[in-house]
Amino acid sequence: MERDYWLKSELDQLNQAGLRRSLRTVMTAPTGRIVLDGREVILLGSNNYLGLSTHPKVIEAAIHAVKAYGTGASGSRLITGNCQLYTELETRIADVKGAEAALVFSSGYLANIGTIAVLAGEGDVIFSDALNHASIIDGCRLSKGTTQVYRHGDVTHLESLLAQSSKFRRRLIVTDGVFGMDGDIAPLPDICELAEEYGAMVMVDDAHSFGVLGKSGGGTVEHFGLEGRVMIQMGTLSKAIGGLGGYVAGSRVLVDFLMNRARGFIFTTGLPPATLAGNSAAIDVMKSTPQLRERLLSNARQLKNALLSQGFRLLPSETQILPLILGSAEWASRFAEVLLEHGIYAPAVRPPTVPEGTSRLRISVMASHTSADLEAAAAGFIAAR
Ligand SMILES: Cc1ncc(COP(=O)(O)O)c(C=O)c1O
C-alpha cells in the first residue's frame, strides 16, 4: 500500500465537510473584470484595492529595475540580497508611516511571524484579538511567551486580561488594523490608552488599511491620529500597493533589533528588484492620488447599499471589505459556485480562516471597478439567490 493513502482520506473528509480548497486559474491582470478558468467574470475578491499592480508608472519602474538588476535578489538581505532599491522603499514606508525607520521582509506573513516571535519571549505575554490573521496567530505560536486571546474588538475583555498580567515581564498587544475577513476597524485609540495605562507595547497589522485609511494612506495610526503611540506598525505591500513584501515601521532601534533577531527576515531570500521598484512607485502614486482611496470607498458604499437594499446580510463594515455571512461551509461554497455561473467571482471563505458557522463570501471592491461593473455585480447576486 502507498504510504500516502491517509492523505487521500483526509482530503475526502475535507471534501465532505465542504472545506476542500482548490486552485482556480486567473488568465488576466487583476482588474475589475478578469478571465478566470477561461471565462470573463467580475472580480470581487482581489486585494489589489487601488488597482496599482497595473498602473503604468508602477509597471515602468518594474521594467526599468529588471533591466538594471536582473530578475532575482540572489541571496538573503544580510548576505548578498540587499539591493539598493530597498533603501528607497524603506525610506518611503517610514515617511508615510511617520516613523523613524522601516524594515522590509519578503512577505507580510514573514514580517508577522518574524517580529512577534522575538518581541515576546519567555516570561512575556501577548494579547491577541480573536479574529487576528493567521500570520499573527503563527507568530504567537512561535513565540516562547504566553498568548491570551481577547474577544474580537472587546477592550473591556482586553483590560480585564491586562489587569491580571502583573506576573509577566513584558506585555504586547497585537491587532489587525482592518480585519481582513470582517472589514471592521480595530478600536485602536482605546487599545493605546490601555497600553499606556498598563505599560504594554502595541503592534498593529495594517495589511488591509495601508493605502486605504488616513489622509495620505498611512493606515490606522494616521486614520485615528495616533502618531507616536503605536510602537510597531506592521503591514504588507501585497494588497493596496499591488506588489509583494511585508514591513515593520517604528523606531531605528526596533528596526535594528529585528534585523538582528527576526528569523523571518534573516533566513530568506530578498525580494526581486522589480518588486522593490514597483512597490516604491506604487507608494508614490498612492500618496499623490487620494482620489483612488475616495473612489475605492465610494465603490464599496455603492455595492454595499445595493446589496443591503435587497436584503443581503452584510457585516457592518466601513471599508472595502464586505462580508456576506452565509453560515455553513457547504452553503458558502455552493453560493459562490452559483454566483460564478452568473459571472461574479466572490470567494467563499470557510474555517479555519473564519470561525465555525460564519462561512461567508468575502466581497472586496477595487478603485478600478466602474459603476457599471458594480451594478452588474449586484444584479448577479440577486439572480443567484
Ligand atoms: C491581516 C493580514 N496580515 C498579514 C497578511 C500576510 O501578508 P502577505 O500576503 O504579504 O504575506 C495578510 C494577507 O493575507 C493579512 O490579511
The ligand as a Gaussian input file, in Angstrom:
#p B3LYP/6-31G(d) Opt

LIG

0 1
 C       -4.092000      40.888000       8.162000
 C       -3.031000      40.237000       7.324000
 N       -1.770000      40.199000       7.789000
 C       -0.784000      39.635000       7.084000
 C       -1.018000      39.063000       5.862000
 C        0.108000      38.397000       5.140000
 O        0.601000      39.225000       4.126000
 P        1.296000      38.630000       2.828000
 O        0.205000      38.129000       1.947000
 O        2.039000      39.801000       2.267000
 O        2.187000      37.540000       3.269000
 C       -2.288000      39.094000       5.321000
 C       -2.541000      38.505000       3.982000
 O       -3.346000      37.740000       3.698000
 C       -3.343000      39.683000       6.081000
 O       -4.584000      39.688000       5.618000

